[in-house]
Amino acid sequence: MSLSKWLEKKRNLISDLNIKKSTAISKKNLWIKCDNCGFLMYHKILEVNSKVCPQCNHHFPASSDDRINYLFDTNSWVSFDNTLSSTDPLGFADRKFYSDRLFEMQTKTGLSDAVQTGIGSINTLKVACGIMDFRFMGGSMGSVVGEKLTRLIEKATAMKLPLVILCASGGARMQEGMLSLMQMAKVSSVLDKHYQANLPYFTILTSPTTGGVTASFAMLGDIIIAEPGAVIAFAGRRVIEQTIKEQLPDNFQTSEYLFEHGFIDLITPRTHLRSQLYHLFSLYFNSIS
């Protein structure tokens, strides 16, 4: 059996497993309690409201599939590079072999790795987009994440498309060592070519956005937008407190704290993100027409 046929068979198996699992979960969790305010809601209310609590505006975690559905016109999303999958270049093992962890995550999420890339339309406006998924090994940035984003940015530059990357990550993927850290420079370098082509690049920081992702492409957007209450940081709070021997403010490393101190440009609720992006891109294209 060829590699392409084997990958296709594996994806179909994973898809079937996820459909069965999703059906079982939906039957079990008809009512959901908000982690922030305790408000009890019917699960369909949460889905209709883009997984945002209607009582306190708490943003529940959202998968990359959820974000595609919330953000883009129906049936407009075209995915890229879905067959790219990480290898195990270091032969890494802790409590499990890295290769086993990868297969476990692929089976659980139905994704090949921690980012989905493609082109979708927002009110018919075509946008190239990368969407990180925290469910897949904490959204960690390995070689495949860097390669998929690099190919996406190159396509966006060649097609003269605006670019959006939704970030959700714990940072670099330790199981790939230096190969993971290389992706920071790789993606940042190709972003410069997109910038030189006078094309807009926006980043959406969701909770959490940390580590090497924050230290590279997440903070390079022409406009940096964050979801309310998102944790955005490089190093962890405890590490910083132990280093500087001081207690940090309670809201330190939240999107509100970063906005107050000028690190991000906008805080936009998930329910308004689609209209906000369309408005910003419209302003850009009107300014150059």
C-alpha positions in Angstrom: 0.0 0.0 0.0 1.4 3.4 -1.0 2.0 6.1 1.7 -0.8 8.4 0.3 -3.4 5.5 0.4 -2.3 4.6 4.0 -2.7 8.2 5.1 -6.1 8.4 3.5 -7.2 5.2 5.2 -6.0 6.5 8.6 -7.8 9.8 8.2 -11.1 8.1 7.3 -10.7 5.8 10.4 -10.0 8.8 12.6 -12.9 10.7 11.1 -15.3 7.8 11.9 -14.0 7.5 15.4 -14.5 11.3 16.0 -18.1 11.2 14.7 -19.0 8.4 17.0 -17.3 10.1 19.9 -18.9 13.5 19.2 -22.4 11.9 19.1 -21.8 10.2 22.4 -20.6 13.4 24.0 -23.5 15.5 22.7 -26.0 13.0 24.2 -24.3 13.0 27.5 -23.5 16.7 28.0 -26.9 18.4 27.2 -26.3 21.0 29.9 -23.1 22.8 30.5 -22.0 24.8 33.5 -19.8 27.9 33.0 -16.4 27.5 34.6 -16.4 31.2 35.4 -19.8 32.2 36.7 -21.6 28.9 37.2 -24.4 29.7 34.8 -26.1 26.5 33.6 -27.0 26.5 29.9 -28.3 24.2 27.2 -25.3 23.1 25.1 -26.9 24.4 21.8 -27.0 27.9 23.3 -23.3 27.8 23.9 -22.7 26.5 20.3 -24.9 29.3 18.8 -23.0 31.8 20.8 -19.6 30.7 19.5 -18.8 28.9 22.8 -19.0 32.2 24.8 -21.0 32.2 28.0 -24.1 34.5 27.4 -24.1 35.4 31.1 -20.5 36.5 31.8 -18.8 36.5 28.4 -16.4 33.7 29.5 -14.7 32.2 26.4 -14.7 28.4 26.4 -11.9 26.6 24.6 -12.7 26.2 20.9 -11.2 23.8 18.4 -9.9 24.8 15.0 -13.0 23.3 13.4 -15.2 25.4 15.6 -13.3 28.6 14.7 -13.5 27.8 11.0 -17.3 27.5 11.3 -17.6 30.7 13.4 -15.3 32.8 11.2 -15.9 31.9 7.5 -18.7 31.9 5.1 -20.5 28.5 4.8 -18.6 26.0 2.6 -16.0 28.6 1.7 -13.0 27.0 3.6 -10.4 25.1 1.5 -7.8 23.3 3.5 -4.1 22.9 2.6 -1.5 20.3 3.4 -3.7 18.0 5.5 -1.4 15.0 5.0 1.7 16.6 6.6 2.5 14.7 9.7 5.4 14.9 12.1 8.1 12.2 12.3 10.3 11.5 15.3 13.6 13.0 14.4 15.1 12.6 17.9 13.7 9.2 18.8 12.2 11.0 21.8 10.6 9.1 24.6 9.4 10.1 28.1 6.5 8.1 29.6 5.5 7.4 26.0 7.3 7.3 22.7 6.8 10.6 20.8 5.5 8.6 17.8 2.8 7.0 20.0 1.8 10.5 21.3 1.4 11.7 17.8 -0.8 8.8 16.8 -2.9 9.3 20.0 -3.4 13.0 19.2 -4.3 12.3 15.6 -6.8 9.7 16.6 -8.3 12.0 19.3 -8.6 15.2 17.2 -8.8 14.0 13.6 -5.9 16.4 12.8 -2.5 15.6 11.3 -0.9 18.2 13.6 -1.6 21.3 15.7 -2.6 23.8 13.0 -5.1 23.9 10.2 -4.3 26.1 7.2 -6.4 27.2 4.2 -8.3 29.9 2.5 -11.8 31.0 3.5 -14.2 33.9 2.8 -15.5 36.5 5.2 -18.5 38.1 3.6 -17.0 37.0 0.2 -13.6 38.5 1.0 -10.9 35.8 0.6 -8.5 35.4 3.5 -5.6 33.1 4.0 -5.7 31.7 7.5 -3.8 29.5 9.9 -5.7 28.2 13.0 -3.8 26.5 15.8 -5.5 23.9 17.9 -4.6 23.5 21.6 -6.1 20.0 21.7 -3.2 18.7 19.7 -0.3 18.5 22.2 -1.1 21.9 23.7 -0.9 23.5 20.3 2.9 23.1 20.5 5.0 24.3 17.5 6.8 21.5 15.8 8.3 21.2 12.4 4.9 20.5 10.7 3.3 23.5 12.3 6.1 25.7 11.0 6.1 24.1 7.6 2.3 24.4 7.2 2.4 28.1 8.2 5.3 28.8 5.9 3.5 27.3 2.9 0.3 29.2 3.8 2.2 32.5 4.0 3.9 31.8 0.7 0.5 31.1 -0.9 -0.9 34.2 0.6 2.0 36.3 -0.8 1.7 34.7 -4.3 -2.1 35.2 -4.4 -1.9 38.7 -2.8 -4.2 37.7 0.0 -4.6 39.1 3.5 -3.3 36.8 6.2 -4.7 35.8 9.6 -3.2 33.5 12.2 -5.2 32.4 15.2 -2.7 31.4 17.9 -3.3 28.9 20.7 -0.1 27.3 21.9 2.0 26.3 24.8 5.1 27.1 22.8 7.8 25.1 21.1 7.5 21.3 21.0 10.2 19.8 23.2 10.0 16.4 21.5 11.5 18.0 18.4 14.2 20.1 20.2 16.1 22.6 18.0 14.0 21.7 15.0 11.0 23.1 16.8 12.9 26.3 17.7 14.0 26.8 14.1 10.3 27.3 13.1 10.3 30.7 14.9 12.9 32.1 12.5 11.5 30.3 9.5 7.9 31.6 9.8 9.1 35.1 10.8 11.3 35.2 7.7 8.6 34.4 5.3 6.2 36.8 7.0 8.7 39.6 6.1 8.2 38.7 2.4 4.4 39.0 2.9 5.0 42.4 4.5 7.3 43.6 1.7 4.5 42.8 -0.7 2.4 45.4 1.2 -0.2 42.8 2.3 -1.9 42.9 5.7 -1.2 40.3 8.4 -3.4 40.1 11.6 -2.9 37.9 14.6 -5.6 36.6 16.9 -4.3 35.7 20.3 -6.5 33.1 22.2 -6.0 31.5 25.5 -3.2 30.4 25.9 -0.7 32.0 23.6 2.7 31.4 25.2 6.4 30.5 24.6 8.0 30.5 21.2 4.8 31.3 19.4 4.5 34.6 21.4 8.2 35.2 20.9 7.8 35.1 17.1 4.8 35.2 14.7 2.1 35.9 17.2 3.4 39.3 18.0 4.4 40.3 14.5 0.9 41.1 13.2 0.2 44.6 11.7 -2.8 44.5 14.1 -2.7 42.2 17.1 -6.1 41.2 18.4 -6.8 39.2 21.6 -9.9 37.4 22.9 -11.1 38.7 26.4 -9.3 37.1 29.3 -6.8 35.3 27.2 -3.5 34.2 28.8 -0.7 35.7 26.7 2.9 35.3 27.8 6.4 34.1 27.0 7.6 32.6 30.3 5.3 31.3 33.1 4.1 33.5 35.9 5.8 31.4 38.6 9.2 31.5 36.7 9.1 35.3 36.5 8.1 35.7 40.1 11.0 33.4 41.2 13.4 35.3 39.0 12.6 38.9 40.0 11.6 38.0 43.6 8.4 40.0 43.3 4.7 39.3 43.3 3.0 40.1 40.0 -0.4 41.8 39.6 -3.4 39.4 39.6 -4.3 40.2 36.0 -0.7 39.9 34.8 -0.3 38.2 31.4 -4.0 38.6 30.5 -5.2 40.3 27.3 -6.6 43.2 29.4 -3.2 43.8 31.1 -1.4 43.6 27.8 -3.8 46.0 26.1 -3.4 48.5 29.0 0.3 48.4 28.5 0.3 48.7 24.7 1.4 45.2 23.8 -1.8 44.4 21.8 -4.1 46.6 19.7 -7.6 45.3 20.3 -9.6 43.0 22.5 -12.4 41.5 20.5 -15.0 39.0 21.7 -15.2 35.8 19.6 -18.8 36.7 18.7 -17.6 39.9 17.0 -14.4 38.7 15.5 -15.8 37.9 12.0 -17.3 41.4 11.6 -14.2 43.1 13.2 -11.8 41.4 10.7 -14.0 42.2 7.7 -14.1 45.9 8.9 -10.3 46.1 9.2 -9.6 44.4 5.9 -12.2 46.7 4.2 -10.4 49.7 5.6 -7.1 48.4 4.3 -8.3 47.7 0.8 -10.2 51.0 0.5 -7.1 52.9 1.5 -5.1 51.4 -1.3 -7.8 51.5 -4.0 
